[in-house]
């Protein structure tokens, strides 16, 4: 009886454990994504929202995936011309467009963009977006830019859907 009780408690503990959140696989993120909405929210020095701009039908992000060589994970970004101030900061635009590689962080929380360092063979990350939502058909990514004194400057959110 004593062993039956211990066995049932042990069984209860093992079956009540919840499953860890699955890791994001490169193949889940790879492919053609239509940027259906881009939202840029501006904040003042104390973190109060002062402005928000929203754009629809922003363009496409194509994430090419090479299963055998992650260093070959290239991407292409095409943005519609009008209303592109979500890349209005010259440094941000320069950094994004000089990138030529992408990857997913080991903790599956970030979509990183960077360039290949020919001396080491590794990707140097330049821009990281948090993966807010990822399904088979939708992906939402965001990033926060802070000014020099660590207060929030703006937040960008890209809502994308798979394909055309």
GUMARVO-192929 format. One record per atom (N, C-alpha, C): x, y, z; atom name; residue number from 1; residue in three letters. Coordinates in pm, 1 decimal, decimal comma. Each point is the difference from the previous one (the first is absolute). Layout:
% residues N
        xx        yy        zz  at    i   aa
         X         Y         Z  CA  NUM  ALA
...
//
This chain:
% residues 164
        xx        yy        zz  at    i   aa
      82,9    -118,5       0,0   N    1  UNK
     -82,9     118,5       0,0  CA    1  UNK
      88,0     125,7       0,0   C    1  UNK
     103,2      -5,3      82,4   N    2  UNK
      91,2     113,3      10,0  CA    2  UNK
      65,5      26,9    -134,8   C    2  UNK
      43,0    -107,3     -67,3   N    3  UNK
      64,4      15,5    -131,1  CA    3  UNK
     -98,7      49,2    -105,5   C    3  UNK
    -122,7     -43,1       9,4   N    4  UNK
    -103,8      44,7     -92,8  CA    4  UNK
     -24,5     149,9      14,8   C    4  UNK
      -0,6      46,5     124,7   N    5  UNK
     -17,5     142,5      25,2  CA    5  UNK
     116,5      80,7     -58,2   C    5  UNK
     123,1     -43,6      25,8   N    6  UNK
     119,2      68,5     -51,4  CA    6  UNK
       0,0      -2,1    -152,3   C    6  UNK
     -35,8    -112,8     -57,9   N    7  UNK
      -4,5     -12,0    -145,4  CA    7  UNK
    -105,8      92,8     -60,3   C    7  UNK
    -115,9       9,2      64,3   N    8  UNK
    -105,0      87,8     -53,2  CA    8  UNK
      38,7     147,5      13,1   C    8  UNK
      66,3      37,6     109,3   N    9  UNK
      47,4     138,5      16,0  CA    9  UNK
     105,0      31,4    -104,9   C    9  UNK
      92,4     -93,0     -21,3   N   10  UNK
     103,4      18,6    -100,9  CA   10  UNK
     -61,3      11,2    -138,8   C   10  UNK
     -95,9     -83,7     -29,3   N   11  UNK
     -69,3       4,7    -128,8  CA   11  UNK
     -73,2     133,2     -17,1   C   11  UNK
     -62,5      46,6     105,5   N   12  UNK
     -70,1     127,8      -3,7  CA   12  UNK
      97,0     114,7     -27,3   C   12  UNK
     115,7       0,0      61,8   N   13  UNK
     100,7     103,7     -19,9  CA   13  UNK
      49,6      -1,7    -143,4   C   13  UNK
      28,2    -118,0     -51,3   N   14  UNK
      52,3     -10,7    -136,3  CA   14  UNK
    -101,3      40,1    -105,6   C   14  UNK
    -125,0     -31,5      20,2   N   15  UNK
    -101,8      33,6    -100,6  CA   15  UNK
     -47,7     143,7      11,1   C   15  UNK
      22,6      64,3     113,5   N   16  UNK
     -47,4     137,7      15,2  CA   16  UNK
     103,0     102,9     -45,9   C   16  UNK
     118,2     -43,0     -38,0   N   17  UNK
     100,7      93,3     -49,4  CA   17  UNK
     -47,7      58,4    -131,9   C   17  UNK
      15,6     129,2     -15,5   N   18  UNK
     -39,3      60,7    -126,5  CA   18  UNK
     117,8       2,1     -95,3   C   18  UNK
     -34,1      -0,7    -125,9   N   19  UNK
     100,3      -7,7    -104,7  CA   19  UNK
      64,1     137,6     -20,0   C   19  UNK
     131,8       1,6     -20,8   N   20  UNK
      68,7     124,8     -29,2  CA   20  UNK
     -43,5      54,4    -134,3   C   20  UNK
       7,3     130,9     -13,7   N   21  UNK
     -31,8      63,1    -127,3  CA   21  UNK
      99,0     -51,7    -105,5   C   21  UNK
     -51,8     -43,8    -114,7   N   22  UNK
      91,0     -53,2    -101,4  CA   22  UNK
      92,3     108,0     -55,2   C   22  UNK
     119,7     -41,1     -36,7   N   23  UNK
      97,2      92,3     -58,5  CA   23  UNK
     -43,7      39,3    -139,7   C   23  UNK
      31,5     122,7     -38,3   N   24  UNK
     -27,7      45,9    -134,9  CA   24  UNK
     106,1     -58,6     -92,0   C   24  UNK
     -43,1     -68,2    -102,3   N   25  UNK
      90,6     -57,7     -97,8  CA   25  UNK
      19,8      99,0    -115,0   C   25  UNK
     117,5      -4,1     -58,7   N   26  UNK
      28,8      88,3    -113,2  CA   26  UNK
    -103,7     -18,3    -110,4   C   26  UNK
     -38,7    -124,9     -24,1   N   27  UNK
     -94,2     -27,5    -108,1  CA   27  UNK
    -136,9      61,8      25,9   C   27  UNK
     -35,9      24,0     127,4   N   28  UNK
    -126,9      65,0      31,8  CA   28  UNK
       0,7     147,0     -40,4   C   28  UNK
     115,3      61,7       5,3   N   29  UNK
      12,6     143,1     -26,5  CA   29  UNK
      29,9      26,3    -147,3   C   29  UNK
      69,6     -92,9     -63,7   N   30  UNK
      43,0      18,8    -138,8  CA   30  UNK
    -118,5      11,8     -94,0   C   30  UNK
      23,7      71,9    -109,8   N   31  UNK
    -101,6      13,5    -103,3  CA   31  UNK
     -31,2     145,0     -29,8   C   31  UNK
    -104,9      19,0     -75,7   N   32  UNK
     -42,6     134,1     -40,5  CA   32  UNK
    -105,5      52,3      96,5   C   32  UNK
      22,9     120,3      51,8   N   33  UNK
     -92,2      63,3      94,6  CA   33  UNK
     -41,9     135,6     -54,3   C   33  UNK
    -128,4      22,9      -8,6   N   34  UNK
     -53,2     130,5     -39,3  CA   34  UNK
     -13,8      84,0     126,2   C   34  UNK
      60,3     118,9      -1,7   N   35  UNK
     -10,4      91,2     115,4  CA   35  UNK
    -132,6      73,0     -13,4   C   35  UNK
    -103,1     -50,2      67,7   N   36  UNK
    -133,7      56,1     -14,4  CA   36  UNK
     -18,9     126,1      83,2   C   36  UNK
      79,5      14,0     105,2   N   37  UNK
     -13,4     119,0      83,7  CA   37  UNK
     132,1      29,3      69,4   C   37  UNK
      36,6     125,6       3,1   N   38  UNK
     117,2      45,4      75,0  CA   38  UNK
     -46,3     112,7      90,5   C   38  UNK
      28,4     -12,8     127,8   N   39  UNK
     -42,1     100,0      98,3  CA   39  UNK
     124,8      53,2      69,3   C   39  UNK
      11,3     130,3       3,9   N   40  UNK
     112,2      61,5      70,4  CA   40  UNK
     -58,0      93,1     106,9   C   40  UNK
      30,7     -28,1     124,9   N   41  UNK
     -50,9      76,8     112,8  CA   41  UNK
     115,5      77,1      61,2   C   41  UNK
     -17,0     131,0      14,7   N   42  UNK
     103,3      87,1      56,6  CA   42  UNK
     -34,7      33,7     145,1   C   42  UNK
     105,1      14,6      81,0   N   43  UNK
     -17,1      31,1     142,1  CA   43  UNK
      88,5     117,8      37,3   C   43  UNK
     -42,0      72,7     104,8   N   44  UNK
      86,3     108,0      49,6  CA   44  UNK
     101,1     -56,8      98,9   C   44  UNK
      76,7      87,2      61,9   N   45  UNK
     110,3     -44,0      86,6  CA   45  UNK
     -45,4     -71,2     126,8   C   45  UNK
    -127,3      14,5      38,9   N   46  UNK
     -49,2     -69,7     119,0  CA   46  UNK
     -86,4    -121,2     -35,4   C   46  UNK
      -6,8     -33,3    -129,6   N   47  UNK
     -71,0    -119,3     -41,7  CA   47  UNK
    -146,1      18,1     -33,9   C   47  UNK
     -45,0     124,5     -14,5   N   48  UNK
    -138,6      26,3     -36,9  CA   48  UNK
      -9,6       1,9    -152,3   C   48  UNK
     -99,8     -70,9     -52,6   N   49  UNK
     -16,3      -4,6    -145,0  CA   49  UNK
     -35,6     138,2     -52,9   C   49  UNK
      72,6      45,6    -102,8   N   50  UNK
     -26,5     132,0     -56,5  CA   50  UNK
     -50,6      -6,2    -143,8   C   50  UNK
      22,8    -111,0     -68,4   N   51  UNK
     -46,2     -10,9    -138,2  CA   51  UNK
       1,4    -146,2     -41,5   C   51  UNK
     -84,6     -32,0     -96,4   N   52  UNK
       0,9    -133,7     -57,5  CA   52  UNK
     -36,2       9,7    -146,5   C   52  UNK
      77,6     -67,6     -82,7   N   53  UNK
     -25,6      -3,4    -142,8  CA   53  UNK
     -18,7    -143,9     -40,7   C   53  UNK
     -98,0     -23,2     -84,5   N   54  UNK
     -31,8    -134,6     -43,9  CA   54  UNK
     -10,4      -1,4    -151,6   C   54  UNK
      60,4    -100,7     -60,7   N   55  UNK
      -0,8     -13,0    -145,0  CA   55  UNK
     -43,5    -140,6     -36,3   C   55  UNK
     -75,6     -11,6    -107,6   N   56  UNK
     -42,4    -131,0     -46,9  CA   56  UNK
      67,8     -31,1    -132,8   C   56  UNK
       1,2    -126,4     -33,3   N   57  UNK
      57,9     -48,1    -125,4  CA   57  UNK
     139,7      55,8     -21,9   C   57  UNK
      90,9     -31,9      89,0   N   58  UNK
     133,3      61,2       0,8  CA   58  UNK
     100,9     -62,9     -94,9   C   58  UNK
     -21,5    -122,0     -43,1   N   59  UNK
      96,3     -64,8     -87,9  CA   59  UNK
      16,7    -145,8      37,8   C   59  UNK
     118,4     -54,7     -28,9   N   60  UNK
      24,6    -142,5      23,3  CA   60  UNK
     135,1     -22,8      66,3   C   60  UNK
       4,4    -104,9      79,1   N   61  UNK
     124,3     -48,4      58,6  CA   61  UNK
      12,7    -146,4     -41,1   C   61  UNK
     103,9     -29,5     -74,8   N   62  UNK
      25,3    -137,1     -45,5  CA   62  UNK
     117,9     -55,5      78,4   C   62  UNK
     -24,9    -103,4      78,2   N   63  UNK
     103,5     -63,7      81,4  CA   63  UNK
      37,1    -133,4     -63,9   C   63  UNK
     116,0      -5,4     -62,9   N   64  UNK
      47,2    -121,1     -65,7  CA   64  UNK
      71,3     -87,5     102,2   C   64  UNK
     -31,0    -127,8      -1,2   N   65  UNK
      52,1     -93,3      99,5  CA   65  UNK
      81,5    -109,4     -66,9   C   65  UNK
     121,0     -22,1      50,9   N   66  UNK
      85,7    -106,9     -48,3  CA   66  UNK
      25,8     -93,7     117,3   C   66  UNK
     -60,8    -117,0      -3,3   N   67  UNK
       6,4     -93,1     112,4  CA   67  UNK
     141,6     -50,5      28,0   C   67  UNK
      81,5     -10,7    -103,3   N   68  UNK
     133,9     -54,9      18,9  CA   68  UNK
     103,1     103,0      43,2   C   68  UNK
     -26,3     129,2     -28,8   N   69  UNK
      95,6     104,5      37,4  CA   69  UNK
     -75,3     123,7      45,6   C   69  UNK
     -12,2      16,2     131,6   N   70  UNK
     -74,7     114,4      53,7  CA   70  UNK
      61,9     132,6     -40,4   C   70  UNK
     128,2       0,5     -32,9   N   71  UNK
      65,2     122,7     -44,8  CA   71  UNK
     -54,4      45,2    -134,1   C   71  UNK
     -73,9     -86,9     -68,2   N   72  UNK
     -57,7      34,9    -129,8  CA   72  UNK
    -144,6      46,6      11,6   C   72  UNK
     -47,6      26,7     120,0   N   73  UNK
    -136,5      47,7      19,1  CA   73  UNK
      -8,9     147,5     -38,4   C   73  UNK
     -21,1      26,0    -126,6   N   74  UNK
      -7,3     137,1     -49,7  CA   74  UNK
    -143,2      50,5       7,9   C   74  UNK
     -17,0     129,7     -20,6   N   75  UNK
    -134,9      56,3      -1,7  CA   75  UNK
      -6,5     114,6     -98,3   C   75  UNK
    -121,1      33,6     -39,3   N   76  UNK
     -24,6     115,8     -86,5  CA   76  UNK
    -114,7      77,8      60,8   C   76  UNK
      14,1     129,5       5,8   N   77  UNK
    -101,5      88,4      55,5  CA   77  UNK
     -38,7      99,5    -107,9   C   77  UNK
    -126,5       2,3     -37,2   N   78  UNK
     -48,4     100,4     -95,0  CA   78  UNK
    -109,2      79,4      68,4   C   78  UNK
      16,5     130,9       2,0   N   79  UNK
     -91,0      87,8      72,4  CA   79  UNK
     -66,9      95,1     -98,6   C   79  UNK
    -130,2      17,2      15,9   N   80  UNK
     -71,9      97,0     -82,0  CA   80  UNK
      50,1     140,2      31,0   C   80  UNK
       5,9      84,2    -101,6   N   81  UNK
      67,0     129,7      11,0  CA   81  UNK
     -67,1      97,9      95,7   C   81  UNK
    -131,1      12,9      -4,0   N   82  UNK
     -62,5     103,4      82,4  CA   82  UNK
     -13,6     -44,0     145,2   C   82  UNK
      15,6      95,4      88,1   N   83  UNK
     -17,1     -26,1     142,4  CA   83  UNK
     104,8     -92,0      58,6   C   83  UNK
     124,2      18,3     -35,5   N   84  UNK
     104,8     -90,5      47,9  CA   84  UNK
      69,9      53,4     124,2   C   84  UNK
     -63,7      84,0      76,0   N   85  UNK
      73,2      56,0     113,6  CA   85  UNK
      19,2     -98,9     113,6   C   85  UNK
     -47,3    -125,8     -16,0   N   86  UNK
      39,7     -98,9     100,3  CA   86  UNK
     143,5     -42,2     -23,5   C   86  UNK
      61,5      47,7    -108,4   N   87  UNK
     144,3     -14,1     -21,6  CA   87  UNK
      59,3     138,5     -25,1   C   87  UNK
     -55,9     102,9      66,0   N   88  UNK
      43,3     136,9     -30,3  CA   88  UNK
     133,6      37,4      63,1   C   88  UNK
      34,9     -63,5     108,4   N   89  UNK
     128,5      27,8      61,7  CA   89  UNK
     110,3     -52,3     -91,5   C   89  UNK
      91,2      85,9     -40,7   N   90  UNK
     102,3     -39,0     -97,7  CA   90  UNK
      82,8    -118,0      48,1   C   90  UNK
      34,0      -2,6     127,8   N   91  UNK
      81,4    -109,5      51,8  CA   91  UNK
     -75,1    -131,7      -5,1   C   91  UNK
    -130,2       3,7      34,2   N   92  UNK
     -81,2    -120,9      -3,2  CA   92  UNK
     -11,3     -51,8    -142,9   C   92  UNK
     -31,4      90,1     -92,6   N   93  UNK
     -12,8     -40,5    -139,8  CA   93  UNK
     132,4     -54,1     -52,1   C   93  UNK
     110,1      66,4      33,6   N   94  UNK
     130,8     -45,7     -44,8  CA   94  UNK
      28,8    -139,1      54,4   C   94  UNK
     -24,6     -19,2     128,7   N   95  UNK
      25,8    -130,3      61,9  CA   95  UNK
     -85,8    -109,8     -60,8   C   95  UNK
    -128,6      27,9     -21,2   N   96  UNK
     -88,5    -103,0     -53,7  CA   96  UNK
      40,3     -38,0    -141,3   C   96  UNK
      34,2      98,3     -79,9   N   97  UNK
      28,5     -30,1    -139,6  CA   97  UNK
     143,0     -48,9     -22,8   C   97  UNK
      87,3      11,2      99,3   N   98  UNK
     133,3     -58,7     -17,1  CA   98  UNK
       1,5    -145,6      46,3   C   98  UNK
    -104,9     -42,2      67,5   N   99  UNK
     -10,7    -138,1      44,5  CA   99  UNK
     -24,0     -91,4    -119,8   C   99  UNK
      51,6    -121,9      10,5   N  100  UNK
     -23,6     -95,7    -107,1  CA  100  UNK
     -31,3    -140,4      51,1   C  100  UNK
     -11,6     -17,2     131,1   N  101  UNK
     -29,6    -130,3      59,5  CA  101  UNK
    -105,5      15,5     109,3   C  101  UNK
     -65,8    -110,9      31,8   N  102  UNK
     -97,0      -1,7     109,4  CA  102  UNK
      15,1    -131,2      76,5   C  102  UNK
     -46,8       1,5     123,6   N  103  UNK
      -8,4    -123,2      78,2  CA  103  UNK
     -98,3      20,1     114,4   C  103  UNK
     -28,3    -108,3      68,3   N  104  UNK
     -86,5       1,8     118,1  CA  104  UNK
      89,4     -26,0     119,8   C  104  UNK
     -18,3      77,0     107,2   N  105  UNK
      84,3     -16,1     119,1  CA  105  UNK
     -18,9    -138,7      60,9   C  105  UNK
      98,6     -42,6      78,2   N  106  UNK
      -5,1    -131,3      62,3  CA  106  UNK
    -120,4     -16,0      92,4   C  106  UNK
     -43,3     110,4      61,6   N  107  UNK
    -115,6      -8,4      89,4  CA  107  UNK
    -133,2      15,1     -74,6   C  107  UNK
       5,3      10,5    -132,8   N  108  UNK
    -117,6       8,8     -87,9  CA  108  UNK
     -82,3     126,7      21,8   C  108  UNK
      57,7     101,6      59,9   N  109  UNK
     -75,5     121,7      28,3  CA  109  UNK
      29,4     114,3     -96,4   C  109  UNK
     104,7     -13,3     -81,2   N  110  UNK
      40,4     111,0     -86,5  CA  110  UNK
      27,6     -44,2    -142,9   C  110  UNK
     -39,1      86,3     -91,4   N  111  UNK
      34,5     -13,0    -140,6  CA  111  UNK
     110,5     101,8     -23,9   C  111  UNK
     119,2     -49,0     -30,2   N  112  UNK
     118,2      85,6     -11,0  CA  112  UNK
      39,6      21,8    -145,6   C  112  UNK
      48,0     119,6     -27,6   N  113  UNK
      53,6      32,4    -131,4  CA  113  UNK
     143,3      47,4      17,7   C  113  UNK
      85,7     -37,8     -92,4   N  114  UNK
     139,8      38,6       9,6  CA  114  UNK
      72,6     -26,8    -129,3   C  114  UNK
     130,3      -9,6      11,5   N  115  UNK
      81,3     -27,0    -118,1  CA  115  UNK
     106,5    -101,5      36,8   C  115  UNK
      47,6     -69,4     -99,9   N  116  UNK
      99,6    -104,1      23,1  CA  116  UNK
     136,6      63,8      21,6   C  116  UNK
      67,4     -41,3     104,8   N  117  UNK
     135,9      45,4      26,5  CA  117  UNK
      93,5     -99,9     -68,1   C  117  UNK
      63,1      42,2    -107,4   N  118  UNK
      81,2     -92,3     -79,7  CA  118  UNK
     120,4     -53,4      76,9   C  118  UNK
      45,2      71,6     102,0   N  119  UNK
     115,8     -47,5      75,8  CA  119  UNK
     -36,2    -115,9      93,1   C  119  UNK
    -121,6       2,4      56,2   N  120  UNK
     -40,8    -105,6      92,8  CA  120  UNK
     -98,5     -99,0     -61,7   C  120  UNK
     -72,1      44,5    -102,8   N  121  UNK
    -102,7     -85,0     -59,8  CA  121  UNK
    -132,4       4,9      73,0   C  121  UNK
      -8,9      86,0     102,6   N  122  UNK
    -123,6      12,3      76,5  CA  122  UNK
     -75,2     126,4     -39,1   C  122  UNK
    -129,3      -1,1      28,8   N  123  UNK
     -81,5     117,8     -26,6  CA  123  UNK
      14,2      98,9     114,8   C  123  UNK
      30,5     125,4     -32,2   N  124  UNK
       2,5     107,7      97,5  CA  124  UNK
    -139,0      63,0       1,1   C  124  UNK
     -67,5      -3,0     114,3   N  125  UNK
    -136,1      51,7       7,7  CA  125  UNK
       1,0     151,6       9,6   C  125  UNK
     -85,5      61,0     -78,0   N  126  UNK
     -11,6     145,4      -2,6  CA  126  UNK
    -135,6      43,0      55,1   C  126  UNK
    -104,8     -69,9     -37,7   N  127  UNK
    -135,6      34,5      41,2  CA  127  UNK
     -69,5    -125,6      50,7   C  127  UNK
     -66,1      10,8     114,1   N  128  UNK
     -76,9    -111,8      54,6  CA  128  UNK
    -144,3      43,7      21,3   C  128  UNK
     -92,0     -80,1     -46,9   N  129  UNK
    -142,7      21,2      21,9  CA  129  UNK
     -49,7    -108,6      92,9   C  129  UNK
     -84,1      36,7      95,6   N  130  UNK
     -63,5    -100,3      84,2  CA  130  UNK
    -110,2     -68,6     -78,1   C  130  UNK
      -8,0    -132,5      12,3   N  131  UNK
    -108,5     -73,0     -64,4  CA  131  UNK
    -118,1       2,2      95,5   C  131  UNK
    -101,0      79,1     -34,9   N  132  UNK
    -117,2      17,9      85,2  CA  132  UNK
    -100,9    -111,3     -23,9   C  132  UNK
     -20,3     -34,0    -127,9   N  133  UNK
     -97,6    -102,4     -37,0  CA  133  UNK
      51,7     -72,5    -122,7   C  133  UNK
     -13,4    -132,2      -1,4   N  134  UNK
      40,5     -77,6    -116,2  CA  134  UNK
     -92,8    -119,3     -14,8   C  134  UNK
     -73,7      -1,7    -111,8   N  135  UNK
     -81,5    -115,3     -37,0  CA  135  UNK
      40,3     -38,8    -141,4   C  135  UNK
     -69,0     -96,1     -56,6   N  136  UNK
      31,6     -40,1    -137,1  CA  136  UNK
     -27,5     112,2     -99,7   C  136  UNK
     -94,9      87,5      31,7   N  137  UNK
     -39,9     103,4     -95,2  CA  137  UNK
      32,1     142,8      44,2   C  137  UNK
      32,2      20,3     127,1   N  138  UNK
      23,3     136,2      49,1  CA  138  UNK
     127,4       7,7      82,4   C  138  UNK
      64,5     116,7      -9,8   N  139  UNK
     115,7      26,3      85,5  CA  139  UNK
      -4,0     148,3      37,5   C  139  UNK
      12,8      28,0     127,2   N  140  UNK
      11,1     137,7      48,4  CA  140  UNK
     136,5      12,4      66,3   C  140  UNK
      74,8     100,9     -41,0   N  141  UNK
     130,3      25,5      61,1  CA  141  UNK
       3,6     145,1      45,0   C  141  UNK
      79,8      28,9     101,1   N  142  UNK
       9,7     138,3      46,9  CA  142  UNK
     139,8      26,0      52,6   C  142  UNK
      33,4     126,6       6,6   N  143  UNK
     125,9      40,7      61,4  CA  143  UNK
     -20,0     135,4      65,0   C  143  UNK
      80,3      23,6     101,3   N  144  UNK
      -6,1     124,8      75,9  CA  144  UNK
     134,0      69,3     -14,2   C  144  UNK
      -4,7     127,4     -31,6   N  145  UNK
     121,2      81,3     -11,4  CA  145  UNK
       0,5      97,7     116,3   C  145  UNK
     110,5       3,8      70,2   N  146  UNK
      14,3      91,2     114,0  CA  146  UNK
      98,6     109,1     -36,8   C  146  UNK
     -22,0     117,8      55,4   N  147  UNK
      97,4     106,8     -23,9  CA  147  UNK
     113,6     -12,8     101,2   C  147  UNK
      92,4      91,4      -2,3   N  148  UNK
     121,6     -10,5      80,4  CA  148  UNK
     -20,8     -13,8     148,9   C  148  UNK
    -105,6      56,1      55,3   N  149  UNK
     -17,2      -6,4     146,3  CA  149  UNK
     -91,1    -115,9      41,8   C  149  UNK
     -13,3     -99,8     -85,2   N  150  UNK
     -72,1    -124,0      28,9  CA  150  UNK
    -150,9      13,3       3,5   C  150  UNK
     -55,7     116,0     -27,5   N  151  UNK
    -145,5       7,6      -5,5  CA  151  UNK
     -46,7     -43,0    -138,2   C  151  UNK
    -123,0     -46,8      -6,0   N  152  UNK
     -56,1     -51,6    -124,0  CA  152  UNK
     -16,1     112,2    -101,1   C  152  UNK
      44,3     -24,2    -122,6   N  153  UNK
     -10,7      98,2    -107,3  CA  153  UNK
    -112,6     -38,4     -95,3   C  153  UNK
       6,8    -120,1     -56,1   N  154  UNK
    -112,0     -48,1     -79,3  CA  154  UNK
      -2,9    -151,2      -4,4   C  154  UNK
    -115,8     -49,9     -40,8   N  155  UNK
     -22,3    -143,7     -12,8  CA  155  UNK
     -56,3     -26,5    -137,7   C  155  UNK
      57,0     -96,3     -70,5   N  156  UNK
     -50,2     -39,6    -131,1  CA  156  UNK
     -62,1    -138,4      10,9   C  156  UNK
    -114,0     -17,7     -63,5   N  157  UNK
     -66,2    -129,9      -6,2  CA  157  UNK
     -30,3     -27,6    -146,7   C  157  UNK
      37,6    -117,9     -45,0   N  158  UNK
     -30,7     -42,7    -135,9  CA  158  UNK
     -93,1    -120,0       8,2   C  158  UNK
    -117,3      14,5     -60,1   N  159  UNK
     -96,2    -111,6      -6,3  CA  159  UNK
       8,6     -54,8    -141,1   C  159  UNK
      29,9    -130,0     -10,8   N  160  UNK
      20,9     -59,4    -131,4  CA  160  UNK
     -86,3    -123,9     -16,0   C  160  UNK
     -33,4     -28,5    -125,5   N  161  UNK
     -68,4    -125,4     -29,8  CA  161  UNK
      75,8     -72,3    -109,6   C  161  UNK
      -8,8    -129,0      -0,3   N  162  UNK
      74,8     -83,1     -91,9  CA  162  UNK
     -46,7      22,1    -143,6   C  162  UNK
      97,4       7,8     -91,0   N  163  UNK
     -27,7       5,1    -144,2  CA  163  UNK
     -46,7     133,6     -48,0   C  163  UNK
     -76,2      -4,1    -107,7   N  164  UNK
     -45,7     123,5     -66,4  CA  164  UNK
    -120,8      50,4      69,5   C  164  UNK
//
